[in-house]
Amino acid sequence: MAAARHNRAVPASDPVTSRPPLPAAVIAGTVALIESAGPLEDQYELLRAHSTQPTRSAQFMERAWLLGERLGLPEDLSRWRYAVQLVVAALAVLVALSALGMSRAVVGEARSINAIAALVTLLGLHFLTLGLWMLSVLWPAAMSGLSLGRLALWLGARMPGQHSPHSLTVVRASNRLLQEHRLLPWAFGVISHTIWALAFVLILAVLAFGFSFHAYQLSWETTILSSGFFQRFVQVAGWLPSLIGFPVPDPAAVQSAGAVGLSALSGADVQRDWAWWLMGCVFTYGLLPRVCFALLSYLRWRAGVARMGQPDSGDPYVRGIFLRLDALDPPLVTDEERRSTRVASSPASGGPANPGTLAVIGFELPPEMPWPLQSLPVGIEGTPVLELRLAGANAERQNAIQALGQIRPWTLLLVCHGASSPDRGTARFLRETSHLVEKSCILLVEADLDKPVSTSAPGIRRWSDWLKAERLDAIELVNLQEVGQENA
């Protein structure tokens, strides 16, 4: 029975929402962190998710996304991702400048190059950072902080404009999500390896240009090492590049380069082999590993992201939300006549809103205020099909929501006391009814229903600011004499 309930059909009027798995998972994780300090008011979001999504997992994610939209979390995530992109671009520029500096140090004004020292200079830091990244793959918890990717995320979270109430919570949730799915090394790998690959492309371009249009003498020098060491080093280092076509100086050429030193130039053919050997080593041990690891990281990243979007049903927080969603399921009814009666009472079963119809609801008005309205605000038109006055009891609100779901008026006019302060109950009622009508408006009144609240009164400003803070900007404040401005 539980499986059947969890995979119920979705109403045709509201299809399943499909979102990219990574942003959805980050928003869900952020909402979970926020609710660790206390549950959020989510009656509207819970009902909306339950009525529009087919499975418990999809309902859980939809509830989190709706709460995130209310809190502005998608905007926080977009700003952070944009900041990280700027930081990555800046790091790429810095690494490119460093690569150009190293290249110019190798093929600068001096016409003599110590080939072995140049190779160590060009590949030394690369091998160190590559080794640290490999360790982060084997031991993510211990080594994940040592990469250009981690630096980019850290700087992105601290850029100007990243200080909204939940911006750092979004960053924390992102890191925790990536750690749980073991994706941090791959995420950082995509960034780091791509930047390093760009650096090696520039290094090879500078080396190729320098060796093409200038004459250099490549040699080796030593005080304590033997010539045999350099002969073996050149042969071993050149073996892998030779498999893809790069020449390797023979032992005699290596011996000659060390013996000639700075006194004279070796033959042009020998120097050409030395130049290709140096560029072959940079290409094979520098550029190729970075390109391959960048591609591997990207593929592992994409595969890991594709697995996101399914909450852990063993998590107590997730189980709690599932239980609340279970409570919204109608009982299993085998009698077809009773089943049709049950479905007909659902708020979502009334079909699309009916043009030209109007519902007027007095919401928590003082008892002494008369009802109903004697006239409608200017700009509010339609045939009143529902007029209710709610004192605030939960049963009254649910009955009103059921009535709106059955009638589906085009416009909802909520009449509120202008001197009162809006509360969470008002926000919840507006959210629960917003998907049942095409347009929602609020009319603020004084003790006399026919006396409008002045558009300059503090109540107007208070309610306007409240609508904006609750992200209910689409709801208009209207006046009996003239239509108020939308709260933009």
N, C-alpha and C positions, 0 to 999 in steps of 0.2 A: 504493500500500500504506500509506503514511504517513497519508493522509487517512482511509483506512478504520480505521486504528488509533485515530486521534484522535477518531473519532465512534462508538466502540463502544457497544453497548447497556449500560444500567445495570442491575444486578441488581434484580429487582422487590422484594426485601426491604429495599432501602435507596434510597429515591427521591432524586432530585437536590435538593440543598439550595438554596433560594431566599432571598436576603437583599437588603435595600436596597442599591443600588449604592454610595452614598456611604460608609456605614460600612465596607463590605467593601473599597472602594478605599483608604480611610484606613488600615485595619488592614494591608492588603497593603503599602502604602508604609512604614508604621512597621516592619514586620518586615524589609523590605529595608534600611532604615537601620540597624537593629540588627545585621543580618547583614553589613553593610559592615565591621564590626569583627571578624568571624569567624562562620563558619556555626554554626547552632544544631543540636542533636541533634533530628532530625526523622524518624527511621525510621518510627515509628508514624503520624505525620501524613501522610507521603508515601504510605504504603501505603493508609491510609484514604481519602485524596483520590483515589488512582488507582482504587480499587475502587467508589467511590460517585458519581463525576462523569463525564459523557459526553465532554467535550472537554478538550484540554490547557489552554485558558484557564480553564475551570471548575475543573479539578484544581489549577491554580496558585493560584487564589483560595481554594479550600477548604483547601489546605495552609496558606496564610498565616493563614486564619481560625482553624484548629485550633491553630497555634502561638500566635496572639494570645490565644486563650482560656487557654492554658497560662500565658502571661505576664501575664494580667490586662489586656490592652489594651482590650477592649470596655468594661470598667469605667472605665478611665482616660478613654476617649473620652466616655462618658456623663457623667462628672463634669465634664469640660471644657465640654461643650455646655451643661450645666446652669449652670455658672458664667458662661458667655457670656450665657445668657438673663437671669441676674440682673443682669449688667452692662448689658445693653441696656435692661432695665426701669429701672435707676437712671439711665442717660443720658436715657431718655425723660422721666423725672420732672424731671431738671435742665433739659432743653430746654423742657419745658412751663412750669416756673417762670420761666425766662428769657422765654418768650413772654408769659406773664402780666405780667411786669415791663415789657416793652416796650409792651404794650397799655395798661397803666395809665399809663405815661408819656405816651401819646398822648391818652387820654381821662381825665385825672386831674381834680384840683380846678379847674385853670384852665379857663375857658370859651372860650379862644381857642387855636386849633390852627393851626400853620403846616403846611398840607396837604402841600406839597412836601417839607419837612424830615421830616414824619411818614412819608411814603412811603419816603424814603431810609432812615430808621431801621428800618422794618419789613422792607425788602427788601435792604438793602445786604449784610449778612453772608450771607444766603441766596444771592444771586447769586455772591458770592465762592466759597462752598463748592461750589455747583453747577458753576461753571467748573472748579474743581480736579477734581471727579469726572469731568467730560467729558474733561479732559486725561488722567486715569488710564485711561479707556477707550481713548484713542488711543495712549498710551505707558504701558502697565501697569507696566513695570519701574521707571520713573522716578517715577511719581506715586501708586503704590498705597498708600503710607504716610500719605497726607493725607486721612483720612476718619474719620467716627464709627465706621464698621465696623472699620477697623484698630485704633482705640482700644479698641473693645469686645473684640476678639480678644486684644489685648495685655494688657488688664486681666484678662480671664478666665483667661489662663494663669498669672497671678500671684496669684490669690485663694487664701486659706487652703484647705488640703485638696487642692491640685494638685501635691503634691511626692512622688508615688510614683516608683519608679525610672525609669519610662518615660513619665511625663506630658509632659515637655517634648519628648520624641521624637515623641509623638503630635501635638503642636502643630506641630513642624517638618515632619512628614510631611503634615499637612493643608495647610499653607501651600505646600509644594512641589507637592502635587497640584493645588491650585487655580491655581497659577501655570502649571503645564504645560498645563492645560486652558483657560487664559485666563478663569478664572471669578472671580478675586479682585475686579475692579471690580464685577461683577454681585452677588457676595455682599455686598460692602460697600454697594453701591447699595441693596439690599433693606433693610438696616438703616438707613442714613442717610436715604434718602428717606421711609421710613415714619415715622421720628422727626420729620423736618421737616414732613411732612404733618399729623401730630398737632399740632405747634406752630401751624401756620397755622389749623387748625380752632379752636384755642383763641383765637388772635388775632382771627379773624373773629367768634367768639362774643362776645368782650368788646367789640369795636367795635360790633357790632349792638345789644348791650344798652345801651352808653353812648349811642349815637346815638338809640335808641328812647325813652329816658327822661330825657335831659338835652338842653338846648339849647346847641349849640356854634357858634362863629363860625370857619369855616375860611377861611384867607386865605394870602397869601404875602408875604414881605418880602425886600428885597434892598438892598444898598448899591452894588454895582458892576454888576449885571445889569439888562438892560432888560425892560420889560413884555412886549415881543414874544417874548423867550426863553421866558417862562413861558406865554404863550398857545400857542406852538408845542409846548412840553413837554406841557401838559395835553391838547392835541388828539392828539398822537402817542401818548402813553401811554394815552389813553382809547379809541383806535381799536379795538384788539383786544377790550377788555371790551364796547365798544358792540355788537360782533357777536353777543354772547350776551345782550344786553338791558340792560346797565348804561348809565345816562345819562352824558353828558359836558357839563360847563359850557361854554357858548358863549364866544367871545372877549370879548364885552361883560361877561359875568359874571366872567371871569378878570380883566379890567381893573378892574372894580368892586371885586373882593375885594382887589386890591392897593391901590387908592385908599382904601378904607374903613379898612384897617388895624385898629387897636385902638379907633378912636373910636366906632364905631356898628355895629349889626347890619345885615347885608344882609337881603333878603327871605327868607322861609321857604323858598320854592321853590328859590331859588338855593343856600341852605345845604343843602337836601336833595340837590340834584344833586352838590354837592361831597362830601357824605358817601358817596353811592352810588359816586361816582367813585373815592374812596379805597378803599372796600371792594371795588369791582370790580377795581381794579389788584392789590390783595393776593390776591384770589381767582384772577385770571387769570395773574398772573406769579409767584405764590407757591404756592398750593395745587395748582392744576392741573398745573404741571410736575412737582411732587413726586409726585403721585398717578400721573401717566403714567409717569414714570421708575421709580417703585417697581414698577409693573405690568410694564414692559419688563424691568427687572432680574430680577424673579421668573420671567418666562417664559424668559429666556435662561439663568437659573440652572437651571431645571427641565430644559431641553433639554440643557444641558451635563452635568448629573448623570446623565441617562438614557444618555449615551454612555460613562459610566464602567463599570468592571468588566471591561474587556478589556485585559489586560496587553500592553505593547509587545513584540512578539516579536523586535524588533531589539535590545532591551536585552540586553547580555551576561549580566546577572544572571538575567533571565527565560529566556534560552536555556539557561543552565546547569541551571535547574530542569526545563525541558522535556526536556533530555537524560536527566536522572535518571528522569523519568517514562517516557520512551521505553524505558529499560532494564528497566522492570517489565512491559512488554508481553510476552505469550507469543508465540512464533514462529508465523508463519502456517502452519497445517497444513491440507492439502487432503484428507487421508485422514480420513473421518468417524469411523472407529473410534478412531484416535489422537486426534482432536479431543475425543471424548467422554471419553476417559481423562484428557486434560489438564484439562478442565473439572472433572471429578470430584475432582481433587486440589487445587482451589482452596479456601482456608480459608473463603471465604464461601458455599461451595456446600452446607454441611451443614444448611441450614434453620434454623428457630428453635431456641432452647435447649430441652432436654428436661427437664421438671420432675422433681424427685426424684433427679437424678443429680449426681455429685460427681467432680471431678478433684483429685488431691493431687499436688503437684509440690514436690520438695525442690530449692531453688534455691541453688546455690553453697554447700552445706554442707561443713564440714571433712571431709576423707577418713575420719577416725577415727570419725565419727558413724554409728551403725547406721541402717539403712533397711529397710523402711518404718515409718511410724507404727504404734504398737501400739493407740492409741486416738485418737478424734477429740475435738476441743474441744467443750465444752458449747455447745449452740446451733447446731452445724454438723451437719446431717443430710443424708441422701441415700445412694444406692447408689454406692460408688466404681466408676467405669467407666474410670478412668485413674490410674495411679500411676507417676510418673517421677521420676528424680533427675538434675538437670542440673549438670554441672561448670562450665559457663560458656562453652563453645565456641559460636560462632555457629551452626554446623551443628546442634548439639543444640537450640538455641533454635528454629531454624526448623522442625525436625522436630516439636518440641512444639507449635508454633503450628499446623502442618498437622494434627496429631492432634486438637487442640482444635477446629479448624474442621470436621473430619469428625464428631467425636462430639457437639459442642455441649452440654457439660454445663451444668447450671443454676448450679452453684457451683464456683468455683475456690479452692482452699485452697493458698496458697503458703507453704511452710515455710522459714524463713530463720534464720540464726544470729544470736541476739540481741546477741552481743558485737561483731559486725561492723558496719561502717558501711554504710548503703545508698549505692549509687552510680548513675551514669547508666544502666548496663546494667540494673539492677533496674527503674528508672523506665521504660525503653524496653520491657522485657518486659511490665510491667503495662499500659502503654498499648496495646501490640500485641494483648494478649489480652482487654482489657476489653470490646470489642465482640463477642467470641465467647461470652461467658457473661453471665448475668443478675446475678451477685453475685460479687465478689472479696473474699477475706479473706487476712490475713497472720497466721501463727502464728510467734512468736519462741520459739526453744528454746535451751537450753544444750547442753553437750557430750553430755548424756544426753537422748535424744529424749523420754523420758517425764517429764523434769523441766522444768516450765514456768519461763519467766522471770517473776520477781516483777513485779507491776503497778507497784511503786514503784521498780523498777530504772532506772538511767539509760538503758539501752537502749530501754525503752518510750518514754520522753520523747524520745529522739533520733529514733526512727523516727516517732513521732507528729508531731514538728515537721517532719521531712523530708517526710512525706506532705502536710502542709499547704503547705509551700513549693513542692512540685511540683504542687500543685493536684490531688492524688489523694485528696481528702477523702472521697470516697464509699467508699473501701476501708477495711474494718474491721480493727483489730488485735484478735485473739481470743486467749483463754488456755485452757489445758487444763482449768482448774477452772471458770472463769466467762468469759462473753463480755465482752471489753473494750469500752470506750466508743468510739463513732464519733468521729473526729477532727474535731470541729466547731470 
